[in-house]
Amino acid sequence: MARVGQAVDVAIIGAGPAGLTAAYLLTKKGVSVTVLEKDPVYVGGISRTVEHQGFRFDIGGHRFFSKSQEVVDLWNEILPDDFIVRPRMSRIYYEGKFYSYPLRAFEALWNLGIWRSTLCMVSFAKSKLLPNRSVQSFEDWTVNQFGRKLFSIFFKTYTEKVWGMACSDISADWASQRIKGLSLGGAVLDGLKRSLGLNRRPNDGMETKTLLESFRYPRKGPGMMWEAARDFIVAGGNQVLMGHQLQQLSQDNANGRWRVAATSAEGETVIINAAHVISSAPMRELATRIHPLPESLPAAADLKYRDFLTVALMIRSEDLFPDNWIYIHDSKVKVGRIQNFRSWSPEMVPDPELACVGLEYFCFEGDGLWSMDDADLIALARAEMGVLGLCDPAAIEGGQVVRQEKAYPVYDDVYKDNVEAMRGELERLYPTLHLVGRNGMHRYNNQDHAMMTAMLTVRNIEAGARVYDVWAVNEDAEYHEAGREGDAAGRQAALASERPVPRRLKAA
């Protein structure tokens, strides 16, 4: 059964940060909007907050920090009274010990002990005396910089867990951008000077900007932000249709308007007539739903995504660690990162006698981890907490599994050509179709980057032309780790540089 919805100025596919930012700004301007979201309950996409029996789970962890004053101002406008300031703390866990993140080389050598540190330094010396002269992979670059021993301890395991690729298959350019400023030799020398009282500067082995020590956070999780944006959109007379998945997108050749068909969970089809379409849907999905299908778009079927799931455990204990999250660099377990939800906000955990942590497993949709029953995943997480020595498994009183598909676009050897081909063809054929957000553009965007793409898109719709290049929005790896909030004005805070992402090397 089909139901024809009202004609609107803009149809928006996806109620994540990018889609809801666009809808919010357009609603403020009196523009008619309909938002389609396939999730039946939650808005916010990967920035949603899932609730279970009073416990609230942040999907992946979202620090609210941006160098763009424009983004900061919008956060304050949408959620003026519900931000709290939280201390920033993340560490690496390896064989029962915690290490600072980003890695502090002198501290790492000290914690590893005399014998293992000696092996690390011998390995480091070998890499300097006999470096690999043909550096191609992440492994090549990192071994050259730190030696094979430190690479195997602090870089190999976690990187491969997250991306599902061997470090020998990831390109070296990502490593050279992502691992900035850390000099093992300089860190050791600086640490020795301090131990002799010759250097009183704080030592972290890095010559980089000061890391932010605190960040703002909605008291009930990031979903609180996007629920408030949704409520504003609806109060402004526009629609957010939950549980509606895009089925087909076609353009009327006579008047240029769009026909957007979406199907609800009950099987009802809603048809929206719109002058413009803003899509934050994954590019691969969008390509298969445009009708008729342009010749160049089937290449988008090759685009891949990395998924992950969170197993939240309720533990009869005080908080197990003070970190927002810890990175697990231990090959004995499958878990990649563990969040402490109370460290994000005390209101995320309703019972003061229970700790609540989220174990994050990186996987591909349909593989063994993804396909496991919830009960088996909870049992796995319970066992791995015991293996890591982070808690007594007997103290775990319950668990909940949250799956997140398409969390990270995969950057293999063909993704860039496919994305550029699709972008070029869509911009040529459909000037009123706009791509925004992480999955909508297949770009490794942070939340504020995704919002900026939506902000510029709204300006382009107002101007009636692509005045602003939304594809220039991105930042480098230090974006959330350094600098001052709002220290750059407007869109320039997020333009003109590219955030590094791992790319698979082409087969020889």
Secondary structure, 3 states (H helix, E strand, C coil): CEEEEEEEEEEEECCCHHHHHHHHHHHHCCCCEEEEECCCCCCCHHHCEEEECCEEEECCCCCECCCEHHHHHHHHHHCCCCEEEEECCEEEEECCEEEECCCCHHHHHHHHCHHHHHHHHHHHHHHHHCCCCCCCEHHHHHHHHHCHHHHHHHHHHHHHHHHCCCHHHEEHHHHHHHCCCECHHHHHHHHHHHHCCCCCCCCCCECCCCECCEEEEECCCCHHHHHHHHHHHHHCCCEEEECEEEEEEEECCCCCCEEEEEEECCCCEEEEEEEEEEECCCHHHHHHHEECCCCCHHHHHHCCEEEEEEEEEEEECCCCCCCCEEEECCCCCCCCEEEEHHHHCHHHCCCCCEEEEEEEEEECCCCHHHHCCHHHHHHHHHHHHHHHCCCCHHHEEEEEEEEEEEEEECCCCCHHHHHHHHHHHHHHHCCCEEECCHHHHCCCCCHHHHHHHHHHHHHHHHHCCCCCCHHHECCCCCCCCECCCCCECHHHHHECCCCCCCCECCCC
